[in-house]
Every structure is written in C-alpha cells, then in structure tokens.
Amino acid sequence: MKDQCQEGVRTFDEYEGFITLESFIANQQSLHPQSRGFFADILRRIGVASKIIQAKVRRAGLVDILGKQGQINVQGEEQMKLDILAQEVIMNTLQWLPAVAGVASEEEEDVIRLPPHPDENDTYVLLFDPLDGSSNIDANVSIGTIFSIMRRRTDSGTCAMSDFLQPGHQQIAAGYVVYGSSTMMVYSTGNGVHGFTMDPAVGEYVLSHPNMRFPDTCTCFSANDSNYADWDEPTRKFADHIRFGSDPRYQNTSSRYIGSMVVDFHRNLLYGGVYLYPADHKNKQGKLRLLYECSPLAWLAEQAGGTATTGSQPVLEVVPHELHQRVPIVIGNKQEVELYERFVREHEGS
Ligand code: P6P
C-alpha cells in the first residue's frame, strides 16, 4: 500500500503489503523519540481487547452469552451478557498498564480507580462504551466499542473524578471498533483518522482506510423518526429540509438508522451524512452519553473534516458535570451540522 499518512512523515512505501496496527503504532511512536511507549501500549491493548470481544460477538449465537444478564446498569438499561463480558475484557486487558490511572465505563456507576503506579507513569484515564447498540445483539445487527483517552488532571496518586470530567477537546486519542460484516478499528491520535480491518486469516488488524475524511455529500440521514413529534421546531425544520426540501444537495439523501450510533457514525464517515439524537420527551437532555459516546465521536468527526453540536454549543466544548451526563447531538458532515445550527439560531432569533 503506497500512502503518505501525513506531510513530513514516512510514507508507507517501505511498508509494502500489510500495514498492521502494530507496525502503524510503532511507526507513529517513532515520530516521538522521547516517547516511553506507554501511550502506544494502551492503543495496542485496546486492539487486543477488541479482538477478544469480537471473538465472543462472532460466536454469541452459539454459546450462552446471548440475551439479558438480568441486571440493570447505571443507565437503568437491561444489561446484555455481552455488555458485561466486553466490560470485563476491557478491564482485564488494560488495568495492569502502568500508564492507566483509571477507567470510566457506561457499565460502571463510578470510575474505576487503579492503584497508583510507583514510578508515577499513570498519566492517562480511559473512558469506554464497551458495547454500543447492545439492544441489537440478539438480532445480529452490528454493534461497537467506543473509547476515549485523556491525560489526567491530578498530578499523582489515585485518580479523581475531575480527571474524567474534562471537555472533549482535551482528548488526546479516541476511536471505536465496529463488529460488523468485518471487524474494524478506527482511531485518531490527532493526526488524521485511520481505519484497520481485521484479517481473520492472520488475526491482525490491517490498515485499510488511511486518512478517513467525510466525503462532501450527505448520503445518509440517521435519526429515529418515531421521535419526530417530540423534536423541537429547529430539529423538525432541519429534518424536513433534508428529507422533503428542494435543496439539490439532498435529492439523493437516504434515511439510514440502525440503532447503534457508532455504526451509523462509521457508515456516515465513509459515505457522508448526519446522525442526530436530539432531546425528546423521554430524554430531555438527549439520550447519548457525553463522555464515552459523544465526545470521542465528535473528536473523530473533527479529525475527519466533520463536526458535532449539541444545538447550543460544539460537543467538544461541553464542560461535563456528571460522569454519565447525556447531551443532544447532531454529528457528521460540517455542512449539515452548520445547517442545523442555523435553524437553531433562526428559531432563537424569531
Ligand atoms: P433509540 C444505543 O442504545 C444508543 O445509545 C445508540 O447507539 C443508538 O443510536 C440509540 O441509543 C438508539 O436509541 O431510542 O433510537 O432506540
């Protein structure tokens, strides 16, 4: 594969053929000679955790891990067995890394504070949605893992909640894994968004989508239309403009919504489009969680030439006040998100 990932960086000519996740991470790490490799280790381990999760997801119908765990998570949602398993795999894979001070998860009410590391290398905090879209598991519809990495704010010792309650622009890496027709890991460390597809023959992630960018077309409109009557006026006007208007940009736009935000986001990143989950009567602050769903995907969107808004401010500027805080979100192509923001401003001005 001949590709230059970014200006001034080694081209991949010398990496003829397979560019595995491991070689890509090693290449990126070589750009930071002072790096001790702790951050790179976290990315590697996330790759390992996702391989274990995908192996379970691929066999979910065959062994007794389908269906509900019988517990209710902090979100008040029925926990599916694979939710729990994904959470446990992530914790077992990452918790012994010296660089990780703590982990926050959709499945855990409080943050998981890891023992301080003697040489105080525990610099990072990780946030996960272990399995987004888990209500789809029994129907064999694609689901995904979302992750976010930030530097802790406290200097040392056991991490604090304040280490996690940081606005999304403080992230230093974010990504997701889609368990679909293939397994893909997509992430960014601030130098573009790169996608790796699992090659089952060798059990390795291979660079398949370098420098992912939103194409400048709105191919997909992704929303749960059953909530239309609950949406506020700007949201309804936005939806009507795209679906029923005369704007030539939207004459070929299709509705696509599968109930797994991370997969809708991934498809929209590849084809162009917009996903929205605004506030409604059931979810007065929106349904999606800020810290481990909206912030990481918003950070990736910005890295890929798109953006994300809550309607009142950019998602990445929201200052969190609660670990499992929810926000309304419109995310995808910059042109569509800015169109939404215009409808909101016009409504406020009317
Ligand atoms: P609804 C999954 O539970 C999720 O958090 C997102 O991944 C998904 O887009 C949304 O909720 C689906 O919610 O209300 O449309 O079923």
Residues whose N, C-alpha, C, O or C-beta is under 5 A from the ligand:
A	BS01	P6P	D132 G133 N224 G259 S260 M261 V262
